Amino acid sequence: MDPQQHCRRICRQSRSNFVKTFYVLPRHRRHGFEAFYAFCRLVDDAVDEAPTNDEARRQLDFWSNEIECLYADRPTHPVAAALAPVVKRFAIPRDYLDAILAGCRMDLEQMSYQSFEDLKKYCYRVASCVGLVCLHLFEVPLTVPTKQAAIDLGFAVQLTNIIRDIRPDLQRGRVYLPQEDLQLFNVPTEQLSEQHPSSARIIELIRFEMARARNFYDQAWQGFPNEGREKRQLIAATLMGKIYEKLHAKIVADPIRVLQEKISLTTWQKLGITREVFAGAYL
């Protein structure tokens, strides 16, 4: 199969909100995003889908070597073959891909985080570095405020994901909520996996984490360009961020639901956000 088609198939199978934003992009950027997302999906699955930790480490070692190969223009995997011309055309620093891989490796080596500062290192690697790569793919000027906005949006989105996925992460033996926060609100880890959780302390804990995410969303939007060509170039990033921001709002409205079901947006809600983002970009 053609490398680009291979990447496109991975993207379509994912059903990710992130992938859905690609279709508002020009063709050359869309192809770049497809290759980059396919890489992110495969290295993430190397951990989550591997039958054993040893196999996960073997796959991550393979991708570590493949990153070196694709930057040397001698990739062996079809996704790396699609990504090699992308990193060259868009001048994507290798450090970002290495950091994303290191973040995936943390899921094998660290099942919990003592402090929020510890968790931020993980969030930077698996989410903020994705945002920094995206800036290159959007071809916007890499100003300090714009780069910081990408970092902050990565923190906001990842924190939203962490709260939404408390239950499935617990089933994998992972607790991303900082231990210091669990202790602050007197919420034992095992209480998060109860059949019918109803503790007011859990609600306070989740709202505390969502307030932290809210602050990062606010900082991110302050750093995004608010007019002209650059605003339009970042329309896909804005759309993705606004979708997660709406998800964040749903969690805040009823925090305990995250321990009862997977919170998601309806198709109509996503379409409404899309209309609002496009209207704002082209006024």
C-alpha positions as CSV (number, residue, x, y, z in Angstrom):
1,M,0.0,0.0,0.0
2,D,1.1,3.5,-0.8
3,P,2.6,5.1,2.4
4,Q,0.1,8.1,2.3
5,Q,-2.9,5.7,1.9
6,H,-1.6,3.7,4.8
7,C,-1.6,6.8,7.0
8,R,-5.0,7.8,5.8
9,R,-6.4,4.4,6.7
10,I,-5.0,4.7,10.2
11,C,-6.5,8.1,10.6
12,R,-10.0,7.0,9.4
13,Q,-9.9,4.0,11.8
14,S,-9.2,6.2,14.8
15,R,-12.4,8.2,14.7
16,S,-10.5,10.9,16.6
17,N,-11.8,14.5,17.0
18,F,-8.2,15.6,16.1
19,V,-8.4,13.7,12.7
20,K,-11.7,15.3,11.8
21,T,-10.1,18.8,11.9
22,F,-7.7,17.7,9.1
23,Y,-10.4,18.0,6.5
24,V,-10.6,21.8,6.7
25,L,-6.9,22.0,5.6
26,P,-5.3,22.4,2.2
27,R,-4.1,19.2,0.6
28,H,-0.4,19.4,1.3
29,R,-1.0,20.2,5.0
30,R,-3.7,17.5,5.3
31,H,-1.2,14.9,4.0
32,G,1.4,16.1,6.5
33,F,-1.1,15.8,9.4
34,E,-2.2,12.4,8.3
35,A,1.4,11.1,8.4
36,F,2.1,12.8,11.7
37,Y,-1.1,11.5,13.3
38,A,-0.4,8.0,12.1
39,F,3.0,8.1,13.7
40,C,1.4,9.3,17.0
41,R,-1.3,6.7,16.8
42,L,1.2,3.9,16.3
43,V,3.6,4.8,19.0
44,D,0.7,5.3,21.4
45,D,-0.7,1.9,20.4
46,A,2.7,0.4,20.9
47,V,2.1,0.8,24.6
48,D,-1.6,0.5,25.0
49,E,-2.1,-2.5,22.6
50,A,1.1,-4.5,23.2
51,P,0.4,-7.9,24.9
52,T,3.4,-7.4,27.3
53,N,5.6,-4.6,28.5
54,D,8.6,-6.2,27.0
55,E,6.8,-6.2,23.6
56,A,5.8,-2.5,24.1
57,R,9.5,-1.6,24.8
58,R,10.6,-3.5,21.7
59,Q,8.1,-1.6,19.6
60,L,9.1,1.8,21.1
61,D,12.8,0.9,20.5
62,F,11.9,0.2,16.9
63,W,10.2,3.6,16.6
64,S,13.2,5.3,18.3
65,N,15.4,3.9,15.6
66,E,12.8,4.7,12.9
67,I,12.8,8.4,13.9
68,E,16.6,8.4,13.3
69,C,16.1,6.7,10.0
70,L,13.4,9.0,8.7
71,Y,15.5,12.1,9.5
72,A,18.3,10.4,7.6
73,D,15.9,9.8,4.7
74,R,16.1,6.0,4.9
75,P,12.8,5.0,6.6
76,T,11.7,1.3,6.7
77,H,8.1,1.6,7.9
78,P,5.4,3.0,5.5
79,V,4.3,5.6,8.1
80,A,7.9,6.7,8.5
81,A,8.2,6.8,4.7
82,A,5.2,9.2,4.6
83,L,6.5,11.3,7.4
84,A,10.1,11.7,6.1
85,P,9.3,14.3,3.5
86,V,6.9,16.0,5.9
87,V,9.6,16.7,8.6
88,K,11.8,18.0,5.8
89,R,9.3,20.2,4.1
90,F,7.9,21.7,7.3
91,A,11.3,21.8,9.2
92,I,9.9,19.8,12.1
93,P,12.6,19.4,14.8
94,R,13.5,15.8,15.7
95,D,13.4,16.8,19.4
96,Y,9.6,16.9,19.3
97,L,9.2,13.4,17.9
98,D,11.7,12.1,20.4
99,A,9.8,13.8,23.2
100,I,6.5,12.3,22.1
101,L,8.1,8.8,22.1
102,A,9.6,9.5,25.6
103,G,6.1,10.4,26.8
104,C,4.7,7.1,25.5
105,R,7.6,5.3,27.3
106,M,6.6,7.0,30.6
107,D,3.3,5.0,30.4
108,L,5.4,1.9,30.8
109,E,7.6,3.2,33.6
110,Q,5.4,5.5,35.7
111,M,2.0,4.4,36.8
112,S,1.3,7.5,38.9
113,Y,2.5,11.1,39.6
114,Q,3.3,12.6,42.9
115,S,2.8,16.3,42.0
116,F,1.3,18.3,39.2
117,E,4.8,19.5,38.2
118,D,5.6,15.8,37.6
119,L,2.5,15.4,35.5
120,K,3.2,18.5,33.5
121,K,6.4,16.8,32.1
122,Y,4.3,13.9,30.8
123,C,1.6,16.3,29.4
124,Y,4.3,18.4,27.7
125,R,5.7,15.3,25.9
126,V,2.5,13.6,24.8
127,A,0.3,16.7,24.1
128,S,2.2,20.0,24.0
129,C,4.9,18.6,21.7
130,V,2.1,17.5,19.4
131,G,0.9,21.1,19.3
132,L,4.4,22.4,18.6
133,V,4.7,20.0,15.6
134,C,1.3,21.3,14.4
135,L,2.6,24.9,14.4
136,H,5.1,23.8,11.8
137,L,2.4,22.0,9.8
138,F,0.2,25.1,9.9
139,E,3.1,27.1,8.6
140,V,2.6,30.0,11.0
141,P,5.3,32.3,12.3
142,L,6.9,30.5,15.3
143,T,6.7,33.4,17.7
144,V,7.2,33.0,21.5
145,P,3.5,33.7,22.2
146,T,2.2,31.3,19.6
147,K,4.5,28.5,20.8
148,Q,3.5,29.1,24.4
149,A,-0.2,29.0,23.3
150,A,0.4,25.6,21.7
151,I,2.1,24.3,24.9
152,D,-0.8,25.6,27.0
153,L,-3.5,24.2,24.8
154,G,-1.7,20.8,25.0
155,F,-1.8,21.0,28.8
156,A,-5.5,21.9,28.7
157,V,-6.5,19.2,26.3
158,Q,-4.5,16.5,28.0
159,L,-5.9,17.4,31.4
160,T,-9.4,17.2,29.9
161,N,-8.6,13.8,28.5
162,I,-7.1,12.6,31.9
163,I,-10.3,13.5,33.7
164,R,-12.6,12.0,31.1
165,D,-10.6,8.8,31.1
166,I,-10.1,8.2,34.8
167,R,-11.9,4.9,34.7
168,P,-10.3,3.3,31.6
169,D,-6.9,4.5,32.8
170,L,-7.5,2.9,36.2
171,Q,-8.2,-0.4,34.4
172,R,-4.7,-0.2,32.9
173,G,-3.2,0.5,36.3
174,R,-2.6,4.1,35.7
175,V,-3.5,7.0,37.9
176,Y,-2.7,10.4,36.3
177,L,-4.3,12.5,38.9
178,P,-1.5,13.8,41.1
179,Q,-1.2,12.0,44.4
180,E,-0.9,15.3,46.2
181,D,-4.3,16.3,44.8
182,L,-5.9,13.0,45.9
183,Q,-4.5,13.6,49.4
184,L,-5.6,17.2,49.4
185,F,-9.2,16.2,48.8
186,N,-8.9,12.9,50.9
187,V,-9.9,10.7,47.9
188,P,-8.3,7.3,48.0
189,T,-7.5,5.9,44.6
190,E,-9.8,2.9,45.1
191,Q,-12.7,5.2,45.6
192,L,-12.4,6.3,42.0
193,S,-13.2,2.8,40.9
194,E,-16.3,2.3,43.1
195,Q,-19.4,1.0,41.3
196,H,-21.6,4.0,42.3
197,P,-19.3,6.8,43.3
198,S,-21.1,9.8,44.9
199,S,-18.6,11.4,47.2
200,A,-18.6,15.2,47.4
201,R,-14.8,15.1,47.7
202,I,-14.5,13.4,44.3
203,I,-16.6,16.2,42.7
204,E,-14.5,18.8,44.4
205,L,-11.3,17.1,43.2
206,I,-12.5,16.9,39.6
207,R,-13.6,20.5,39.6
208,F,-10.2,21.5,41.0
209,E,-8.5,19.7,38.1
210,M,-10.9,21.2,35.6
211,A,-10.3,24.7,37.0
212,R,-6.6,24.1,36.3
213,A,-7.4,23.0,32.7
214,R,-9.7,26.1,32.4
215,N,-6.7,28.3,33.2
216,F,-4.6,26.7,30.4
217,Y,-7.4,27.1,27.9
218,D,-7.6,30.8,28.7
219,Q,-3.9,31.2,28.4
220,A,-3.8,29.4,25.1
221,W,-6.6,31.6,23.5
222,Q,-4.8,34.7,24.7
223,G,-1.7,33.6,22.8
224,F,-3.4,32.6,19.6
225,P,-3.5,35.2,16.8
226,N,-6.9,36.9,16.8
227,E,-7.1,38.2,13.3
228,G,-5.8,37.9,9.7
229,R,-4.1,35.2,7.8
230,E,-2.5,33.5,10.9
231,K,-5.8,33.1,12.6
232,R,-7.1,31.3,9.5
233,Q,-4.0,29.2,9.3
234,L,-4.7,28.0,12.8
235,I,-8.4,27.2,12.2
236,A,-7.9,23.5,12.6
237,A,-6.1,24.0,15.9
238,T,-8.8,26.3,17.1
239,L,-11.5,23.9,16.1
240,M,-9.8,21.0,18.0
241,G,-9.3,23.2,21.1
242,K,-12.9,24.4,21.1
243,I,-14.2,20.8,20.8
244,Y,-12.2,19.8,23.8
245,E,-13.2,23.0,25.6
246,K,-16.8,22.1,25.1
247,L,-16.1,18.6,26.4
248,H,-14.4,20.3,29.4
249,A,-17.6,22.3,30.0
250,K,-19.8,19.1,30.0
251,I,-17.5,17.5,32.6
252,V,-17.7,20.6,34.8
253,A,-21.5,20.6,34.6
254,D,-21.7,17.1,36.0
255,P,-18.3,15.9,37.3
256,I,-19.4,12.5,38.7
257,R,-20.4,11.3,35.2
258,V,-16.8,10.7,34.2
259,L,-16.8,7.8,36.7
260,Q,-20.1,6.4,35.2
261,E,-19.7,6.7,31.5
262,K,-17.5,8.2,28.8
263,I,-18.4,11.8,28.2
264,S,-18.6,12.9,24.6
265,L,-20.1,15.5,22.3
266,T,-22.9,14.9,19.8
267,T,-22.4,15.3,16.1
268,W,-24.7,18.4,16.3
269,Q,-22.6,19.9,19.0
270,K,-19.4,19.4,16.9
271,L,-21.1,20.9,13.9
272,G,-22.2,23.9,15.9
273,I,-18.6,24.5,17.1
274,T,-17.3,24.1,13.5
275,R,-19.8,26.8,12.3
276,E,-18.8,29.2,15.1
277,V,-15.0,28.7,14.5
278,F,-15.3,29.3,10.8
279,A,-17.5,32.3,11.3
280,G,-15.0,33.7,13.7
281,A,-12.0,33.1,11.4
282,Y,-13.5,34.7,8.3
283,L,-15.3,37.7,9.7
